[in-house]
Amino acid sequence: MSNSLPLRPPFTNESATAKVRAAEDAWNSCDPVRVSLAYSEDSTWRNRQEFVQGREEIQVFLTRKWEREQEYRLMKDLWSFGSNRIAVRFQYEFRDAAGQWWRAYGNELWEFDTEGLMRRREASINDLAIPDAQRKFHWPLGEPRPAEPAVVLCIA
């Protein structure tokens, strides 16, 4: 999800899948500036109970998020798509400051402008405390998820 030539609507299965993977890779970088560049200047978010508007607020939100959610690793999976919309299911793992591991599950609804920048994001997320032994995501921190071996995204 770089600032150069984003994938633009209307989406096909191939371009929607690529858009989801690009978003996953950007979020796994835990770089608030990099992630924010995929969103329009006036993008609006609902993330759990928080409402965020614009790139600057997105960067503040993500900085705070990744200070709290340590060793963050995320997987996103295309659920559905339309002309300028994509629905995603995801799960991610993180450790809190006390050392407790968590897995978060959720769904996101994305809407894009004609330039391929996300102008609206709505996320519903549930958290589950897990023991270290139940962690699924072990690739190097800050790196994209490896393509192989395939990891199945499941709610269990």
N, CA, C and O of each residue as an XYZ file, in Angstrom:
624
protein
N       0.829     -1.170      0.000
C       0.000      0.000      0.000
C       0.876      1.236      0.000
O       0.781      2.083      0.888
N       1.693      1.323     -0.965
C       2.561      2.493     -1.072
C       1.771      3.649     -1.648
O       0.633      3.484     -2.086
N       2.378      4.806     -1.644
C       1.719      5.996     -2.144
C       1.762      6.074     -3.667
O       1.161      6.984     -4.238
N       2.452      5.152     -4.349
C       2.534      5.192     -5.798
C       1.633      4.123     -6.411
O       1.706      2.945     -6.059
N       0.794      4.561     -7.326
C      -0.089      3.699     -8.097
C      -0.841      2.658     -7.269
O      -0.609      1.460     -7.433
N      -1.727      3.089     -6.392
C      -2.517      2.115     -5.641
C      -3.452      1.350     -6.577
O      -3.824      1.856     -7.636
N      -3.824      0.155     -6.194
C      -4.813     -0.604     -6.952
C      -6.125      0.173     -6.880
O      -6.561      0.572     -5.800
N      -6.745      0.382     -8.028
C      -7.930      1.245     -8.105
C      -9.178      0.458     -8.449
O      -9.120     -0.575     -9.115
N     -10.317      0.972     -7.979
C     -11.580      0.354     -8.396
C     -11.847      0.650     -9.865
O     -11.288      1.602    -10.409
N     -12.679     -0.135    -10.511
C     -13.429     -1.255     -9.956
C     -12.527     -2.470     -9.739
O     -11.598     -2.721    -10.505
N     -12.827     -3.211     -8.679
C     -11.994     -4.348     -8.306
C     -12.431     -5.628     -8.992
O     -13.611     -5.847     -9.264
N     -11.448     -6.460     -9.260
C     -11.656     -7.836     -9.697
C     -11.246     -8.714     -8.525
O     -10.717     -8.211     -7.535
N     -11.478     -9.998     -8.618
C     -11.030    -10.897     -7.559
C      -9.519    -10.773     -7.366
O      -9.032    -10.745     -6.236
N      -8.786    -10.701     -8.470
C      -7.327    -10.598     -8.396
C      -6.872     -9.285     -7.753
O      -5.999     -9.289     -6.885
N      -7.462     -8.161     -8.176
C      -7.025     -6.874     -7.622
C      -7.497     -6.691     -6.176
O      -6.788     -6.085     -5.373
N      -8.668     -7.199     -5.837
C      -9.147     -7.115     -4.450
C      -8.263     -7.960     -3.534
O      -7.938     -7.538     -2.424
N      -7.878     -9.140     -3.989
C      -6.986     -9.996     -3.200
C      -5.637     -9.313     -3.010
O      -5.075     -9.344     -1.915
N      -5.115     -8.698     -4.068
C      -3.837     -7.985     -3.967
C      -3.956     -6.784     -3.020
O      -3.022     -6.499     -2.271
N      -5.083     -6.086     -3.046
C      -5.303     -4.937     -2.166
C      -5.301     -5.386     -0.705
O      -4.728     -4.713      0.153
N      -5.934     -6.512     -0.425
C      -5.980     -7.045      0.941
C      -4.578     -7.437      1.405
O      -4.189     -7.131      2.532
N      -3.825     -8.105      0.550
C      -2.472     -8.526      0.941
C      -1.567     -7.308      1.137
O      -0.743     -7.292      2.052
N      -1.712     -6.296      0.292
C      -0.918     -5.082      0.462
C      -1.246     -4.407      1.794
O      -0.352     -3.911      2.480
N      -2.514     -4.390      2.151
C      -2.912     -3.814      3.442
C      -2.314     -4.624      4.586
O      -1.793     -4.052      5.543
N      -2.385     -5.937      4.496
C      -1.804     -6.803      5.534
C      -0.311     -6.518      5.693
O       0.175     -6.352      6.811
N       0.407     -6.460      4.585
C       1.854     -6.209      4.642
C       2.159     -4.853      5.280
O       3.079     -4.737      6.089
N       1.390     -3.837      4.915
C       1.615     -2.508      5.488
C       1.358     -2.520      6.991
O       2.172     -2.007      7.758
N       0.253     -3.091      7.417
C      -0.063     -3.132      8.848
C       0.979     -3.938      9.612
O       1.318     -3.583     10.741
N       1.493     -5.007      9.027
C       2.518     -5.803      9.710
C       3.839     -5.048      9.856
O       4.687     -5.434     10.660
N       4.015     -3.988      9.091
C       5.225     -3.173      9.257
C       5.169     -2.363     10.552
O       6.201     -1.904     11.044
N       3.971     -2.187     11.103
C       3.747     -1.366     12.305
C       4.296      0.050     12.121
O       4.772      0.665     13.074
N       4.226      0.556     10.901
C       4.683      1.907     10.561
C       3.445      2.767     10.298
O       2.846      2.670      9.226
N       3.053      3.609     11.265
C       1.828      4.402     11.110
C       1.816      5.299      9.871
O       0.765      5.474      9.254
N       2.945      5.861      9.503
C       2.990      6.720      8.315
C       2.750      5.888      7.062
O       1.935      6.262      6.220
N       3.443      4.777      6.931
C       3.266      3.905      5.760
C       1.808      3.469      5.631
O       1.234      3.524      4.543
N       1.218      3.039      6.733
C      -0.168      2.582      6.694
C      -1.094      3.728      6.306
O      -2.000      3.541      5.493
N      -0.880      4.909      6.874
C      -1.793      6.035      6.642
C      -1.827      6.474      5.183
O      -2.827      7.039      4.740
N      -0.768      6.229      4.432
C      -0.715      6.663      3.030
C      -1.695      5.907      2.135
O      -1.945      6.325      1.004
N      -2.248      4.806      2.623
C      -3.229      4.055      1.857
C      -4.633      4.643      1.998
O      -5.564      4.204      1.323
N      -4.781      5.636      2.874
C      -6.086      6.216      3.171
C      -6.168      7.623      2.604
O      -5.163      8.331      2.530
N      -7.374      8.028      2.203
C      -7.560      9.382      1.696
C      -7.298     10.387      2.816
O      -7.363     10.048      3.998
N      -7.003     11.623      2.428
C      -6.701     12.666      3.419
C      -7.826     12.829      4.438
O      -7.571     13.157      5.597
N      -9.067     12.603      4.010
C     -10.220     12.788      4.896
C     -10.887     11.457      5.269
O     -12.064     11.431      5.628
N     -10.144     10.368      5.184
C     -10.669      9.046      5.487
C     -11.333      9.019      6.867
O     -10.858      9.652      7.810
N     -12.430      8.282      6.966
C     -13.105      8.113      8.255
C     -13.048      6.642      8.656
O     -13.191      5.742      7.829
N     -12.836      6.434      9.939
C     -12.756      5.082     10.502
C     -13.726      4.929     11.661
O     -14.000      5.874     12.402
N     -14.233      3.718     11.795
C     -14.790      3.249     13.054
C     -13.970      2.024     13.396
O     -13.970      1.044     12.650
N     -13.284      2.069     14.497
C     -12.446      0.965     14.950
C     -12.865      0.637     16.379
O     -12.556      1.375     17.315
N     -13.568     -0.474     16.530
C     -14.209     -0.771     17.812
C     -15.104      0.415     18.177
O     -15.998      0.774     17.411
N     -14.870      1.022     19.336
C     -15.701      2.144     19.782
C     -15.105      3.498     19.416
O     -15.677      4.532     19.763
N     -13.972      3.516     18.726
C     -13.308      4.776     18.376
C     -13.663      5.216     16.961
O     -13.865      4.405     16.057
N     -13.731      6.537     16.809
C     -13.955      7.138     15.497
C     -12.761      8.023     15.191
O     -12.374      8.865     16.002
N     -12.178      7.826     14.007
C     -10.955      8.510     13.603
C     -11.226      9.168     12.254
O     -11.922      8.600     11.412
N     -10.678     10.365     12.048
C     -10.858     11.038     10.753
C      -9.539     11.657     10.297
O      -8.902     12.415     11.028
N      -9.146     11.315      9.071
C      -7.973     11.912      8.440
C      -6.672     11.206      8.769
O      -6.561     10.506      9.775
N      -5.697     11.402      7.905
C      -4.406     10.715      8.043
C      -3.693     11.017      9.349
O      -3.106     10.122      9.956
N      -3.736     12.263      9.786
C      -3.029     12.610     11.026
C      -3.609     11.841     12.212
O      -2.856     11.312     13.029
N      -4.936     11.772     12.316
C      -5.562     11.012     13.402
C      -5.290      9.516     13.245
O      -5.131      8.805     14.238
N      -5.237      9.040     12.005
C      -4.912      7.628     11.767
C      -3.513      7.331     12.313
O      -3.314      6.324     12.992
N      -2.555      8.193     12.024
C      -1.188      7.987     12.514
C      -1.132      8.005     14.041
O      -0.442      7.181     14.640
N      -1.841      8.925     14.672
C      -1.876      8.986     16.143
C      -2.507      7.710     16.699
O      -1.991      7.119     17.648
N      -3.610      7.294     16.111
C      -4.293      6.078     16.540
C      -3.370      4.867     16.441
O      -3.256      4.090     17.389
N      -2.706      4.706     15.283
C      -1.851      3.541     15.069
C      -0.615      3.570     15.966
O      -0.176      2.522     16.440
N      -0.058      4.731     16.200
C       1.086      4.836     17.111
C       0.687      4.352     18.497
O       1.401      3.566     19.120
N      -0.450      4.824     18.972
C      -0.956      4.403     20.283
C      -1.263      2.903     20.296
O      -0.953      2.213     21.268
N      -1.863      2.408     19.232
C      -2.216      0.989     19.120
C      -0.975      0.118     19.260
O      -0.964     -0.824     20.053
N       0.074      0.428     18.491
C       1.252     -0.436     18.478
C       2.159     -0.224     19.681
O       3.056     -1.034     19.913
N       1.956      0.826     20.442
C       2.627      0.937     21.736
C       1.975     -0.015     22.735
O       2.647     -0.589     23.592
N       0.680     -0.173     22.615
C      -0.102     -1.035     23.516
C      -0.071     -2.499     23.063
O       0.016     -3.402     23.894
N      -0.142     -2.733     21.758
C      -0.202     -4.079     21.195
C       1.178     -4.450     20.669
O       1.496     -4.191     19.509
N       1.987     -5.052     21.518
C       3.374     -5.368     21.187
C       3.461     -6.707     20.446
O       2.611     -7.582     20.609
N       4.504     -6.841     19.634
C       4.743     -8.047     18.824
C       3.529     -8.386     17.954
O       3.118     -9.542     17.856
N       2.979     -7.372     17.343
C       1.769     -7.438     16.515
C       2.048     -8.183     15.214
O       2.995     -7.868     14.493
N       1.206     -9.178     14.927
C       1.265     -9.904     13.653
C      -0.166    -10.142     13.184
O      -1.014    -10.586     13.958
N      -0.430     -9.845     11.920
C      -1.784     -9.795     11.377
C      -1.918    -10.629     10.112
O      -0.992    -10.719      9.306
N      -3.090    -11.238      9.955
C      -3.481    -11.884      8.699
C      -4.838    -11.330      8.278
O      -5.762    -11.252      9.088
N      -4.954    -10.944      7.007
C      -6.226    -10.499      6.441
C      -6.605    -11.463      5.321
O      -5.740    -12.028      4.651
N      -7.900    -11.640      5.131
C      -8.414    -12.555      4.123
C      -9.594    -11.888      3.423
O     -10.519    -11.411      4.080
N      -9.564    -11.854      2.096
C     -10.671    -11.297      1.327
C     -11.935    -12.098      1.601
O     -11.939    -13.324      1.490
N     -12.999    -11.404      1.958
C     -14.292    -12.064      2.202
C     -15.202    -11.845      0.996
O     -15.837    -12.777      0.502
N     -15.254    -10.591      0.531
C     -16.117    -10.242     -0.591
C     -15.656     -8.906     -1.167
O     -14.892     -8.179     -0.532
N     -16.127     -8.586     -2.377
C     -15.779     -7.291     -2.961
C     -16.862     -6.865     -3.937
O     -17.629     -7.684     -4.443
N     -16.903     -5.573     -4.184
C     -17.780     -4.983     -5.186
C     -16.971     -3.966     -5.963
O     -15.742     -3.966     -5.893
N     -17.626     -3.123     -6.683
C     -16.956     -2.170     -7.541
C     -15.878     -1.375     -6.808
O     -14.721     -1.372     -7.228
N     -16.247     -0.699     -5.711
C     -15.269      0.103     -4.970
C     -15.258     -0.256     -3.473
O     -14.849      0.553     -2.640
N     -15.702     -1.453     -3.149
C     -15.757     -1.893     -1.759
C     -15.148     -3.281     -1.614
O     -15.207     -4.118     -2.514
N     -14.559     -3.484     -0.437
C     -13.978     -4.786     -0.097
C     -14.363     -5.101      1.343
O     -14.321     -4.235      2.216
N     -14.737     -6.351      1.573
C     -14.991     -6.844      2.930
C     -13.879     -7.838      3.274
O     -13.521     -8.698      2.470
N     -13.349     -7.700      4.478
C     -12.198     -8.486      4.912
C     -12.504     -9.113      6.264
O     -13.148     -8.496      7.113
N     -12.045    -10.331      6.458
C     -11.999    -10.908      7.801
C     -10.534    -11.001      8.176
O      -9.675    -11.165      7.310
N     -10.249    -10.897      9.444
C      -8.859    -10.872      9.868
C      -8.708    -11.458     11.259
O      -9.676    -11.614     12.003
N      -7.479    -11.773     11.581
C      -7.105    -12.062     12.951
C      -5.670    -11.614     13.137
O      -4.857    -11.658     12.213
N      -5.381    -11.184     14.353
C      -4.019    -10.809     14.667
C      -3.713    -11.196     16.094
O      -4.610    -11.391     16.914
N      -2.412    -11.305     16.378
C      -1.941    -11.632     17.715
C      -1.025    -10.529     18.202
O      -0.310     -9.898     17.424
N      -1.061    -10.311     19.504
C      -0.178     -9.335     20.125
C      -0.013     -9.693     21.593
O      -0.766    -10.491     22.152
N       0.983     -9.084     22.191
C       1.265     -9.254     23.614
C       1.069     -7.902     24.276
O       1.485     -6.877     23.734
N       0.439     -7.890     25.444
C       0.279     -6.630     26.161
C       1.492     -6.392     27.059
O       2.382     -7.239     27.132
N       1.533     -5.256     27.738
C       2.680     -4.875     28.569
C       2.911     -5.849     29.727
O       4.032     -5.968     30.220
N       1.866     -6.540     30.159
C       1.991     -7.508     31.254
C       2.470     -8.879     30.765
O       2.721     -9.773     31.573
N       2.599     -9.044     29.434
C       3.068    -10.314     28.882
C       1.958    -11.248     28.435
O       2.244    -12.338     27.941
N       0.705    -10.858     28.593
C      -0.433    -11.675     28.162
C      -0.569    -11.615     26.635
O      -0.556    -10.533     26.047
N      -0.696    -12.770     26.009
C      -0.935    -12.829     24.572
C      -2.423    -12.746     24.292
O      -3.246    -13.229     25.070
N      -2.753    -12.130     23.177
C      -4.125    -11.961     22.742
C      -4.240    -12.308     21.268
O      -3.306    -12.104     20.492
N      -5.395    -12.832     20.896
C      -5.750    -12.977     19.485
C      -7.010    -12.148     19.282
O      -7.982    -12.284     20.024
N      -6.982    -11.305     18.288
C      -8.133    -10.468     17.942
C      -8.704    -10.971     16.621
O      -7.969    -11.228     15.667
N     -10.018    -11.104     16.583
C     -10.729    -11.540     15.391
C     -11.657    -10.423     14.947
O     -12.192     -9.690     15.779
N     -11.848    -10.289     13.649
C     -12.801     -9.273     13.244
C     -13.070     -9.228     11.759
O     -12.582    -10.034     10.967
N     -13.877     -8.238     11.429
C     -14.275     -7.961     10.056
C     -14.083     -6.480      9.793
O     -14.262     -5.646     10.680
N     -13.717     -6.170      8.565
C     -13.583     -4.782      8.140
C     -14.372     -4.584      6.855
O     -14.427     -5.463      5.995
N     -14.973     -3.424      6.744
C     -15.633     -2.995      5.516
C     -14.860     -1.788      4.999
O     -14.669     -0.807      5.718
N     -14.420     -1.869      3.750
C     -13.604     -0.819      3.153
C     -14.340     -0.210      1.961
O     -14.991     -0.913      1.188
N     -14.224      1.113      1.831
C     -14.748      1.816      0.658
C     -13.644      2.711      0.115
O     -12.976      3.413      0.874
N     -13.451      2.685     -1.206
C     -12.333      3.375     -1.849
C     -12.801      4.507     -2.741
O     -13.899      4.475     -3.298
N     -11.931      5.522     -2.866
C     -12.188      6.587     -3.835
C     -11.673      6.135     -5.205
O     -11.136      5.035     -5.332
N     -11.832      6.966     -6.213
C     -11.437      6.588     -7.578
C      -9.933      6.411     -7.734
O      -9.482      5.754     -8.672
N      -9.146      6.997     -6.818
C      -7.690      6.863     -6.871
C      -7.195      5.600     -6.166
O      -5.996      5.321     -6.170
N      -8.105      4.837     -5.562
C      -7.717      3.608     -4.871
C      -7.335      3.821     -3.422
O      -6.825      2.904     -2.778
N      -7.572      5.020     -2.890
C      -7.306      5.297     -1.478
C      -8.571      4.991     -0.673
O      -9.684      5.274     -1.115
N      -8.383      4.414      0.502
C      -9.523      4.042      1.319
C     -10.107      5.300      1.968
O      -9.424      6.017      2.698
N     -11.382      5.544      1.681
C     -12.023      6.725      2.260
C     -12.878      6.380      3.462
O     -13.296      7.265      4.209
N     -13.139      5.091      3.652
C     -13.963      4.675      4.792
C     -13.539      3.277      5.227
O     -13.350      2.381      4.404
N     -13.394      3.115      6.540
C     -13.035      1.818      7.124
C     -13.866      1.612      8.374
O     -13.864      2.455      9.271
N     -14.574      0.501      8.437
C     -15.341      0.147      9.626
C     -14.852     -1.214     10.094
O     -14.882     -2.188      9.342
N     -14.399     -1.272     11.353
C     -13.834     -2.512     11.890
C     -14.589     -2.936     13.142
O     -14.798     -2.142     14.059
N     -14.992     -4.194     13.163
C     -15.574     -4.822     14.346
C     -14.587     -5.880     14.807
O     -14.173     -6.733     14.022
N     -14.204     -5.827     16.089
C     -13.089     -6.646     16.576
C     -13.436     -7.235     17.937
O     -14.000     -6.557     18.796
N     -13.090     -8.508     18.122
C     -13.222     -9.195     19.407
C     -11.864     -9.725     19.824
O     -11.106    -10.221     18.992
N     -11.551     -9.623     21.117
C     -10.263    -10.071     21.647
C     -10.438    -11.322     22.498
O     -11.435    -11.478     23.203
N      -9.448    -12.210     22.419
C      -9.434    -13.430     23.195
C      -8.046    -13.606     23.796
O      -7.056    -13.646     23.065
N      -7.964    -13.713     25.123
C      -6.680    -13.991     25.773
C      -6.274    -15.426     25.443
O      -7.092    -16.342     25.522
N      -5.013    -15.613     25.073
C      -4.517    -16.950     24.733
C      -3.192    -17.203     25.447
O      -2.438    -16.264     25.705
N      -2.904    -18.465     25.768
C      -1.570    -18.768     26.290
C      -0.554    -18.750     25.151
O      -0.911    -18.928     23.987
N       0.695    -18.535     25.493
C       1.766    -18.487     24.500
C       1.746    -19.726     23.599
O       2.012    -19.621     22.401
N       1.438    -20.885     24.157
C       1.461    -22.139     23.402
C       0.415    -22.174     22.288
O       0.538    -22.979     21.365
N      -0.610    -21.321     22.350
C      -1.656    -21.307     21.324
C      -1.407    -20.284     20.224
O      -2.227    -20.144     19.316
N      -0.299    -19.574     20.290
C       0.008    -18.617     19.235
C       0.168    -19.331     17.894
O       0.691    -20.444     17.830
N      -0.285    -18.683     16.838
C      -0.205    -19.242     15.489
C       0.779    -18.493     14.600
O       1.294    -19.063     13.639
N       1.048    -17.234     14.902
C       1.803    -16.372     14.002
C       3.201    -16.157     14.564
O       3.372    -15.512     15.598
N       4.191    -16.699     13.881
C       5.561    -16.670     14.401
C       6.582    -16.108     13.417
O       7.784    -16.231     13.655
N       6.145    -15.499     12.327
C       7.117    -14.944     11.387
C       7.817    -13.746     12.022
O       7.331    -13.210     13.018
N       8.955    -13.315     11.463
C       9.720    -12.210     12.062
C       8.888    -10.940     12.216
O       8.166    -10.537     11.304
N       9.003    -10.334     13.365
C       8.266     -9.122     13.700
C       8.552     -8.012     12.694
O       9.708     -7.774     12.345
N       7.515     -7.337     12.231
C       7.651     -6.228     11.294
C       7.772     -6.655      9.848
O       7.866     -5.806      8.962
N       7.772     -7.952      9.589
C       7.919     -8.476      8.233
C       6.564     -8.918      7.686
O       5.651     -9.211      8.458
N       6.426     -8.967      6.356
C       5.203     -9.522      5.780
C       5.071    -10.996      6.144
O       6.065    -11.681      6.385
N       3.857    -11.461      6.179
C       3.596    -12.884      6.419
C       4.181    -13.675      5.250
O       3.972    -13.314      4.092
N       4.909    -14.748      5.545
C       5.452    -15.558      4.454
C       4.340    -16.151      3.595
O       3.267    -16.480      4.101
N       4.594    -16.282      2.321
C       3.608    -16.867      1.408
C       3.440    -18.356      1.670
O       2.338    -18.890      1.542
N       4.513    -19.020      2.030
C       4.481    -20.459      2.306
C       5.191    -20.728      3.620
O       6.141    -20.006      3.923
N       4.822    -21.670      4.391
C       3.646    -22.499      4.154
C       2.373    -21.699      4.404
O       2.360    -20.762      5.203
N       1.321    -22.078      3.721
C       0.058    -21.373      3.862
C      -0.461    -21.522      5.289
O      -0.399    -22.602      5.876
N      -0.963    -20.447      5.823
C      -1.595    -20.454      7.129
C      -3.066    -20.220      6.899
O      -3.449    -19.236      6.265
N      -3.893    -21.105      7.403
C      -5.321    -21.009      7.182
C      -5.914    -20.042      8.201
O      -5.678    -20.166      9.403
N      -6.676    -19.092      7.711
C      -7.359    -18.140      8.573
C      -8.649    -18.792      9.042
O      -9.559    -19.039      8.249
N      -8.718    -19.067     10.325
C      -9.919    -19.698     10.858
C     -10.232    -19.119     12.228
O      -9.353    -18.629     12.937
N     -11.471    -19.187     12.567
C     -11.910    -18.719     13.873
C     -12.042    -19.960     14.747
O     -13.002    -20.722     14.628
N     -11.076    -20.146     15.613
C     -11.106    -21.323     16.499
C     -10.301    -21.031     17.743
O     -10.193    -21.886     18.623
